[in-house]
């Protein structure tokens, strides 16, 4: 019951606060990053969300590659990353009336994965955001996973983008964010989750993308098993 009450409260927060954030981002476009940071930080403070951080964020990384489990993944980085982020998401997320503008107002990159010409659009938009010093954020799985042991397959879009611009990549692993917040199931148990920063690098090997997925999967399994063992002890 408490979990559902928290989830309802989180939805209420989104319904009441996000429209104001959207309005401020359109009225004061130069300050859209600050608006997003305040909105996300307030969410963390209001609901007492906590995370275990492993490793260090590389502020010079041009693109963040992350597995995706929950809405909490986005909220965390919007609250705590020091730079202006640009999320690359599927076009459908920008379609809902009003709330789609939470992505459109700060000029996130929304792509139509069914279009064969989308790669040209992606490169053009990414070049623009990079020229403005924004950090690209990509979920290579393409959608949220169930937070179990295995990652979903990585799609090729991230590899194409990173290789084209020779970007510095920082891989980041989320574990437990779906256990913390699952809006789809209206569950907000608010368990502490884990985030692991792997060392940033600029790809220079042919099979780097496949190796990256394997490494992220291995590191994720270590954290997943540790969390599972702790739960069994408790």
C-alpha positions in Angstrom: 0.0 0.0 0.0 2.8 2.4 0.9 4.5 1.7 -2.4 1.4 2.6 -4.4 0.9 5.7 -2.3 4.4 6.8 -3.1 3.9 6.0 -6.8 0.7 8.0 -6.9 2.5 10.9 -5.3 5.3 10.7 -7.9 2.7 10.7 -10.7 1.0 13.7 -9.0 4.4 15.5 -8.8 4.8 15.0 -12.6 1.3 16.1 -13.3 1.6 19.3 -11.2 5.2 20.3 -11.6 6.3 19.3 -15.1 3.8 21.7 -16.9 5.4 24.6 -15.0 8.8 23.4 -15.9 7.8 23.2 -19.6 6.4 26.7 -19.4 9.6 28.1 -17.8 11.8 26.3 -20.4 9.9 27.9 -23.3 9.8 31.4 -21.6 13.5 31.2 -20.6 15.2 28.9 -23.1 18.7 29.9 -22.0 18.0 28.5 -18.5 16.3 25.2 -19.5 19.1 23.1 -18.0 18.7 24.9 -14.6 14.9 24.4 -14.7 15.4 20.7 -15.4 18.0 20.3 -12.6 15.8 22.1 -10.0 12.8 20.0 -11.0 14.7 16.7 -10.8 16.6 17.6 -7.6 13.3 18.5 -5.9 12.0 15.1 -6.8 15.0 13.4 -5.1 14.7 15.5 -2.0 10.9 15.2 -1.7 10.9 11.4 -1.9 14.2 10.8 -0.1 15.7 8.8 -3.0 19.2 7.5 -2.4 21.9 5.9 -4.6 25.1 4.1 -4.1 27.8 5.5 -6.4 30.7 3.4 -7.6 33.5 5.0 -9.6 33.7 8.6 -10.9 31.9 10.6 -13.5 34.2 11.9 -16.3 33.0 15.4 -17.0 34.9 15.4 -20.3 32.9 12.5 -21.7 30.9 13.6 -24.8 28.4 10.7 -24.7 27.0 8.6 -21.8 26.0 5.0 -22.7 23.7 3.5 -20.1 21.4 0.5 -19.6 17.9 1.5 -18.9 15.5 0.2 -16.2 13.3 3.0 -15.0 12.3 6.6 -15.3 14.6 7.1 -12.3 17.6 6.7 -14.6 16.7 10.0 -16.3 15.7 11.8 -13.2 19.1 11.0 -11.5 21.2 12.4 -14.2 19.0 15.5 -14.7 19.4 16.2 -11.0 23.2 15.5 -10.5 25.1 15.8 -13.8 26.9 19.1 -13.9 26.6 19.6 -17.7 23.8 20.2 -20.1 22.4 16.8 -21.2 20.8 15.9 -24.4 18.8 12.7 -24.3 18.3 10.7 -27.5 14.9 9.0 -27.4 12.3 7.5 -29.7 10.0 10.0 -31.4 6.9 8.5 -29.8 8.0 10.0 -26.4 7.6 13.5 -27.8 4.1 12.9 -29.1 1.9 13.0 -26.0 0.0 16.3 -25.6 1.8 18.7 -23.2 4.2 16.2 -21.6 6.0 15.6 -24.9 7.1 19.1 -24.6 9.3 18.1 -21.6 11.6 16.7 -24.4 10.9 19.3 -27.1 11.3 22.4 -25.0 15.0 21.6 -24.1 15.6 20.3 -27.7 16.3 16.7 -26.9 16.8 14.5 -30.0 13.8 12.5 -31.0 14.3 9.9 -33.7 12.0 7.8 -35.8 13.7 4.4 -35.7 11.5 3.1 -38.6 12.8 5.7 -41.0 15.8 4.8 -43.3 16.8 8.5 -43.5 16.9 8.9 -39.7 20.7 8.5 -39.6 21.1 11.8 -41.5 18.8 13.6 -39.1 20.5 12.1 -36.1 24.0 13.2 -37.2 22.8 16.7 -38.0 21.0 17.1 -34.6 23.9 15.5 -32.7 26.4 17.8 -34.3 24.3 20.8 -33.3 24.1 19.7 -29.7 27.8 18.8 -29.4 28.7 22.2 -30.8 26.8 23.8 -27.9 28.7 21.7 -25.4 25.9 19.3 -24.5 26.5 15.8 -23.5 24.6 13.1 -25.4 22.8 10.4 -23.4 22.0 7.1 -25.1 20.2 4.0 -23.9 21.6 1.4 -26.5 19.0 -1.2 -25.5 16.4 1.2 -27.0 13.8 0.7 -24.3 13.5 -0.2 -20.6 14.5 -3.6 -19.4 12.8 -5.5 -16.6 15.9 -5.1 -14.4 16.7 -8.8 -14.4 20.1 -10.5 -15.0 20.5 -9.9 -18.8 20.7 -6.7 -20.8 18.6 -6.4 -23.9 20.5 -6.4 -27.2 22.3 -3.2 -28.1 21.0 -1.4 -31.1 23.5 -0.1 -33.7 22.5 3.6 -33.6 24.8 4.4 -30.7 27.8 2.8 -32.4 27.2 4.7 -35.6 26.9 8.0 -33.9 30.0 7.5 -31.7 32.2 6.3 -34.5 31.1 9.1 -36.9 32.1 11.9 -34.5 34.9 10.0 -32.7 33.3 10.7 -29.3 34.7 10.1 -25.9 32.3 7.6 -24.2 31.6 6.9 -20.6 29.7 3.7 -19.9 27.4 3.8 -16.9 25.5 1.0 -15.2 22.3 1.3 -13.4 21.2 -1.6 -11.1 18.0 -1.5 -9.0 16.3 1.6 -10.3 13.3 -0.5 -11.4 13.1 -1.9 -7.9 13.1 1.7 -6.7 10.5 3.1 -9.1 8.3 1.4 -11.6 5.7 3.9 -12.8 4.1 1.3 -15.2 3.3 -1.0 -12.3 2.6 1.9 -9.9 5.3 0.7 -7.5 7.6 3.1 -5.7 9.4 1.0 -3.0 12.2 3.6 -2.9 15.0 1.1 -2.4 18.5 2.5 -2.7 19.9 1.8 -6.2 23.4 1.5 -7.6 25.2 3.4 -10.3 28.6 2.4 -11.5 30.8 4.7 -13.7 33.2 2.8 -15.9 36.3 4.6 -17.3 35.7 6.8 -20.2 37.4 6.0 -23.5 37.5 6.9 -27.2 36.9 3.8 -29.4 39.8 2.8 -31.6 39.1 -1.0 -32.1 36.9 -2.7 -34.6 34.8 -4.7 -32.2 34.7 -2.1 -29.4 30.9 -2.0 -29.3 30.5 -5.7 -28.8 33.2 -5.6 -26.2 31.6 -2.7 -24.4 28.3 -4.6 -24.1 30.0 -7.6 -22.7 31.9 -5.6 -20.2 28.9 -3.7 -19.1 27.0 -6.9 -18.7 29.7 -8.5 -16.6 30.0 -5.4 -14.3 26.2 -5.3 -14.0 26.0 -9.0 -13.0 28.5 -8.4 -10.2 26.4 -5.6 -8.7 23.1 -7.5 -9.3 24.4 -10.5 -7.5 25.8 -8.4 -4.6 22.4 -6.7 -4.2 20.6 -10.1 -4.4 22.9 -11.5 -1.7 22.2 -8.6 0.6 18.5 -9.0 0.2 18.8 -12.7 1.1 20.7 -11.9 4.3 18.1 -9.3 5.3 
